[in-house]
Amino acid sequence: MSIQNYGVIRGQVVQYAPGLTQSPHFRITLADNSNQGYQVDVNVLSRDGSEVLYYANENFQNDMTQNLLSLTPGFTPLKSNANSGALDYLRESLFDTSKMKPLPMDGPSQNDLDAFIGTVVSSAQTSNASVFAFGQYFNDKSRSAAQERRENLPTQGIHDIHMNQGNGSPYESDNGTYQDGGLLVYFPTDERWVATFLAFQTQAFQTDDQGNPTGPSWADQHGGETLE
């Protein structure tokens, strides 16, 4: 069925907070040129408690970045096809998915997702870098302006910043092609891109034209491997 309202938000970092056990998302607030706020929720732990798969490149080079800097800050909807700028981990040459590894949300050392994303986002804030978050746009209109001020979080934003295909039950309805998430940061001083791509161990890395799995999940292939 695919996710709805797929696209990318461009903005600059206003604030951020690491993931918590009760809400395992690294939360970033971005702002556009008119100071409109956007909430960005990045999964750092699966709902089933398993570690998230990640691949990061701190000197990311890919032709797809050429069009990103021309995007107007704010939300840009993207069609789920090969020519729209949408991401697809399995059909585009973004990175080698075999290099994705599980990483804890937090841990005794700095070898965890919260620490890695925090370092990148902190650098983006101090460097006036542009952040590009791909995923599903939302606008929680049920929240009041008073709530927004009290919680210091915008009502609109983006989530599902991970691979959005290869899901088994109960998430088959989210499957689709050219609708994957990702977090890219452009540092203008040294003209460098940092890219982070995420997936879940329960997802398969072989899918059909509807994004449905045609092979085993990553966990089944790797025996539930974890990274210490």
Secondary structure as UniProt FT lines:
FT   STRAND          6..17
FT   TURN            21..22
FT   STRAND          25..31
FT   TURN            33..34
FT   STRAND          37..43
FT   TURN            47..48
FT   STRAND          52..57
FT   TURN            58..59
FT   HELIX           63..70
FT   STRAND          74..77
FT   TURN            82..85
FT   TURN            89..91
FT   HELIX           97..99
FT   STRAND          101..103
FT   HELIX           113..126
FT   TURN            127..128
FT   STRAND          130..139
FT   TURN            141..142
FT   HELIX           145..151
FT   STRAND          156..159
FT   TURN            169..170
FT   HELIX           172..174
FT   STRAND          182..187
FT   TURN            188..191
FT   STRAND          192..199
FT   TURN            201..202
FT   TURN            209..210
FT   HELIX           218..222
//
